[in-house]
Amino acid sequence: MKRLIAILLVVVMAIGLVACGSTPATTGGNSGKLIKVGFAQCKADESDWRKANTKSVQEALSKENGFELILADSNNDAAKQVADVQGFIDQEVDYIIIAAVNVDGWDTVLGNAKKAGIPVILMDRTINASEDLYVCWVGGGFYNEGVKATDWIAKRFAGKKPNIVHLQGQLGASAQVGRTQALEEAISKNGWNLLAQQTGEWSTDTAKEIMASWIQQYGDKIDCVYAENDNMADGAIQALEEAGKKVGGDDGVAIISFDANKAYLQMTLEGKINCNVECNPLLGPKVAEIIKKIEGGGQPAKKESIDETAFYYDTITQEIIDKRPY
Ligand code: GYE
């Protein structure tokens, strides 16, 4: 009898050991441990769009949702952002999210992440690096956004060759690259005149200063402002109005903008912005979904661009604006 009890005890202990060993190796699984995520943001307060984007990620990757989020703000310094990512690798996070300041300079640090077995998710901005260095990208289609805008310019100035001034985003950011490419292709195809082109660094104040100097130089020759985000469009409008120029509407200086933040859709309704192309910053839930999919053993799509539309001064309504989430 004693011998039987001893055998039973050994069997029970062996089963217990096997059960303990079966807790998932991956983080955030049944162990209940928070999923540790390093978020390399380009510049958290860079623009209204960026503030909404940062907030969206912080809300979606909350402790309540099973995450420990570590935010690193590079202040739009590309070299610092690469160092931020290396810092996450050294901290042995479970995942890394990057909204890249610049498309270039990623091969080495992403190679280190790969060696460390840390999945990298690109959010918003794309980069020039081998696709095997990151799990996936999710964001807006910047080139197609630019095409929506240039299609509107072609309609507004049908049969004419408008004089265009171009306020670019921070040079090297994929949003700037895509939107600029669309405009430059349309200028060359349609024979439009590019009077001036300069980066306004996504900033209202910088764009206002640049626009004021262009007004001095070109005066009433300016037919259209192509501003690669809402903040710069606002700066250009301020400069034009302070110079006594008519802005937007049916016969003012035509204003193109991107991002479609709510405050600037209000300016579109007022007729100050003629065409405002949406670029959705609320990417946090999609990133959280991707991480949970990977945690569950799934494989997300390599590229996932979000549906986007455009708003126009002569068709937008207050009802449309009131329903907008950002
Ligand atoms: O247009 C701008 C932001 O990458 C789409 O960056 C984003 C751009 C956006 O600062 O406002």
Boltz pocket constraint, residues with backbone or C-beta under 6 A from the ligand:
constraints:
  - pocket:
      binder: B
      contacts: [[A, 46], [A, 47], [A, 48], [A, 49], [A, 50], [A, 124], [A, 125], [A, 140], [A, 175], [A, 202], [A, 228], [A, 229], [A, 230], [A, 258], [A, 259], [A, 279]]
      max_distance: 6.0
